[in-house]
Amino acid sequence: MKILYGIQGTGNGHIARARIMAAALNRRTELEVDYLFSGRSANKYFDMEVFGNYETRQGLTFVTRHGQVDKLATFRQNSFRQFVCDVRSLNLSGYDLVLNDFEPISAWAARRQNVPSISISHQAAFTYAVPMHGDSFLDHIIMKFFAPAQIRLGVHWFHFNQPILPPFVCEKPAAGQLSNHILVYLPFEEVRDIHNLLEPLTDQPFQCFHPAISAPRQAGHIQWQPTSKLGFQRSLQLCQGVIANGGFELSSEALQLGKKLLIKPLHGQFEQLSNVLTLNTLGLCQTLFQLDTDIVEEWLDAPDNEAIQFPDDPGILIDWITNRDWHNPQSLCDALWQQVQYGDETRQKLLSLAI
């Protein structure tokens, strides 16, 4: 079977999920997989070795300023003419299947050329009856048509009795003693704004990763680092807690490690607002709607989260793909959710909510 795997490159979460899938797909001799990324400049990708000779396209993305989506700048920056050209020029004649993680060029090319397509993404979960907040009619249209697919498998922290899979998370607790630092990853905020937020908390070390940082530097109790897979994962394993935007993948990794979470959702993006709603409902995060030092200081005394154990091997999913039983996902979903282990308090909240 020959597969094209289209991956949204705007956020690192999509790429992190794809790395786990790619490592497993690469072990299958019966599969030949090519990778296509869009949504960021080609020179902004990093730690991409697992994808081999991947291709990039401009695609579609969003622009943020000071922690919120700038809709006018987003409209101006995206070239819809180039997008249409890329869709029309992408030749899928040699592929048996298009896998898709919210990547629009491969999705629309598959639809146009009538190639079987399967969406496996967190965004696909929002096409079903799951908790949502801040969503509009336009948001539902975008979720449905941005990256269309014949089969949609959502990814979420609970199945909500829908065709939804748990996330695959490979991070394991670090051996030995933890550090006392807090990991900060707020890529949609300005570096200066993050510094002003954390600077008064002189007794607490922070390790901040940000795409605008090109080289490591120390500013008192704040350590700044450029984005990198290995450095970030090491910091995550050793930290006492995580301050982040409301992206799905990092929250999933923190949940598996039992790290306490302080989440600042990206204003104007209902997906992140909905993630915060679910996490708050389950008692798994606190929320930071503005960059408020007092709230951070109060959160520093919060206890750790109960860890949630998610699957770490997508082999069952890949078997399902190769067996071509694509219109019957229930057995796949059941098998994967049997591997999820919630803490007692989280399980009780799920039961009390009747979900």
N, C-alpha and C positions, 0 to 999 in steps of 0.2 A: 504494500500500500504506500502510495506517495502522498504526503500531506504538506500543505502550506499552513504555517502557524502565524497568524497575524496578531501583533501585540501592540497595544497602545503604549507609547513611550513617554507620555506627558508626566506620569508619576512613577516613582521607583517601585511602588507596590505591584503594578502590573508586571514589571520586569522581574522582581523577586519571585513572584508566583511562577512566571515562565521559566526561571532558572531551575526550579524544582522539577517542573514538567520536562524540560529539555534534558536534564541529567538522566531521567528515567527513560525518555524516548530514545536517547542515544544508545542505550543498552539493548534495544530491540533490533535485531538484525533483519527482521521482516519489514521494518519501516524505514522509509526515506523521508526525512523532514527538512524542509527549508523554512527559514524564519524571515519575517518582514516586520519592521518596526516603523511607526510614524508618530509624529506629535512633538518631536524636538529635533534640534540641529544634530546632524550626524556626528559632529565632534564633541557632543555633550554626553554621549553614552560612555559607560565605564564598566570594567569587569564583565566583558561580554564573551569571553573565550568559549563558554559552553555552547554558544549559538553558532559556532563555526563561521562560515562565510555568509553572514546575514546581510540582508538588504535594508535600506532605509528609504522612506519617502517623506515628503513634507507633512502630509496629512492635515488634520484639524486639531486645534488645541484651544486653551483658554488663557487669557491674560489676567494676572492678579496684581493688585496694588494695595499695600498696607492691609493684607489679610482678607481681602474680599475680591470677588470676581469683577473685573472691569468689562462690562458687556459691550460698551462702545469700542474699546480697544481690541477686544476679542474679535468683533465683527470686522474691524479694519485690518487686523493682522492676518486673518485667514484668507487664503486665496482659493475661492471656490472654483475658479476656472482651472487652476492647477489640480485641484482635487478631482474634478471631472476627467481631466486628461489622464491622471494617474489610474483612475478606475478603468478607463477605456483601454489603456495600454498594458494593463496587467494581464498577461496571458496565462490562463489556468488550464489549458487543454491537457497538460500532462498530469494533472492532480486528480486523485480519487476523492479528496476531502479537504475542506478548509476548516481548521480550528481557529477560533477567534476569541481574543480577550479585549473586547471593546475597541477593535482597530477597524476604522471605517472603510479604508480602501479595499482590503481583501474581502471584507464583508459584502460590499456593494458589487465588487467584481464577481464574487461567487453567485450572487443573486442574478446579475446580468447574464452570466454564462451558464446558469442552471447547474452549478456544481454543488454537491451536498455540503452543508455548512453546519457547524456546531459551535454555539457560543458557550464558553465557560468563563464566567466573570462575575464579580460582585454586582456590577450594574445589571446583569440579567436577573438578579434576584428581585429587583424593583419593578419588574414587569409582572410580578405575582403579588399576592396579598401578604405583604410583610409590613412591619411598623414603619411609617414614614412621617416626616415632619418637614414643613416648609416647602412641600412640593406644589407645583403649579401644573396647569394643563400643558404648558410648553415643556416642562420637565418630563412629563409622561410621553409626549411626542418624541422628545430627544431619546429617551431610554428605548423606545420602540423602534425608531428609525435610524439612529446614528450609526449603528452597526448591526443591521438585520441578520438573522440566521434562521434556518429551518428548525433547528432544535436549540432550545435555550436551557442551559443548566446554570442556575444561580449558585453563588457561593456566599455563605453567611455563617453566623455563629450559632444559628439554630435553623431547623428546616421549616418550621411554621406549616407543616403538612403540605409542602409544595415541592416541586422537583428542584431541590436545592441541595448542594453538597457542602460539607464542612471544608474549611481551608486546610491545605497541606502546609504544615509548619515543621521545619527541620531543627530549629533551635532547641538546644537542651541546656539545662542549668549548668553554669560553670562549676568546675571542680574547685574546691578551696574557698577561701574567704572572699566575700564581695568587697568591692570598693565602696566609698561613701558618696560617690558623685551621682548627680542626676543627669540623665541623658536628655538633651533638648534637640528636637528636630522640628523646626517651624519654617519650612522652605518658602512659604508664601508670605512671610513677614520680612520686614526690612531688618538688616543686621543691627542697625543703630537702635531700632525699637526693641529688639530682643535684649541688647546690651542694657538699655535703660530699665527694662523690666527686672533683670537679674542683678544689676550692679549693687543695689542696696543690701542684698542678702549675702554679706561678706563671709559669714560662717559656713556657707554651703558651697562646695565645689560643683561646678557645672561643666559638662562636656557638650559643646554645641556644634552640630554638623549643619552646614549650610552650603548650597550650591554657589553662592557668591564668594566663598572663601577659597582661595587658590593654594594656600600653604598654611601649615599649622602655626598658631601663635597663641601666646598666653597673655591674658589681660587680668591680672590679679587672680581671683578665684574662678574666673571664666576661661576655659580652654576652648579655642576655636579650631575646628578641623574641616578640611574639604570632604566632600562626600566620597566614601569608598566602602565597598562591601565588607571587607575583612575588618577594617578599623571600626566600622559602625557596629557590626555584629558582636565584636569583642566588648565594646562599650555597653551594648545592650545587655549582654550576659552578666556583666559585673555591676551594673548600676543599681541604685536603690529605688529608682522610679523613672518614669518617662513623661516628659511634657511634649506634646505633639499636636499637629492638626488631626482632623478626624478621618484620616485615611484608613482603609480597612486592613491592609497587610501588616503594617507596623503594630497596630492594636492587637491583631491576632498573635503576633510573635510575643508581644508583652504579656498577653493573657496566658499563653502557654508557659511563660517563665514566672508567672505569678507576680509581675511588677505592678505597682500602683500606677494609675494613669491620671494625668491631668490633660484634658483634651480641649483645644481651642478650634472649633469647627471653622472651616472657610466660609465666610459670609457669602451668600448667594449661590452656594452649592448644596442642594437639598440632600444629596447622598451623605455628606458629612454630618449634616444636622440629623439625619435619620440614624446614622451610626451612633451618634451621641445619645439619641433617644433610647435605643436598644440597650446600650451600655449602662446608662443611668437607671433604666428600669430594672436591670439585673444587679444593680449596686456595684458595677465594675469600673466606674470612672467618676471623677468630678469634672466639672465643666468650667472653662475659662472663656467667656464671651468677649472680653476685652483684655488687653495686656495690663493686668492689675497685680502689682507686687504683693499687696496684702493677701490676695487669694492664694498666690503661690506660697507665701510664708505659712499660711494656715494649712495648706495641703501637705507641706513637708512633714507634718506630724501625723499624717494619715497612715493607717496600717497597710501592709501588703495586700494584694488581691489573692483570692483563691485561684490557684492555677487550674487551667482547663487543658486537658490533653487532647490534641488534635492528631489526625493521621499524619504520618511523615512520608509515606510511600504511595505515589499515585498509580501503582501497578494495577490495582483493580479497575481504575478508570481507563487506563490504556488497554487492558483486556477487553473492556466493554466497547471501546472504540474499534479495536481490530476485529471483534466478533460481529460488528455492523448491526447490532440490535439497538439502533439509535432511537427508535420510537418507543422503547420500553425502558425508561430510566429508573423505575421504582426499585428494582432489585439492586442496582448500583447504589442508589441513595441509601437504602436500608443497610447494605454491607458497610458503607463508610461511616454512617452514624453510629453503628454498633461499636466503632473504635473510639468514639468521643467519650471522655470521662470528665463530667462536671464535678465541682466541689459541692459539698452538702448544701451550703447556703444558696448557691446558684441554682441547684436542682430544685430546691424548695420554692424559689421565686418563679421558676418556670412552671411548676405545678400550680402555684397560687394564681398565676396569670392565665391558667388553662391554655397554655401554648406548648 
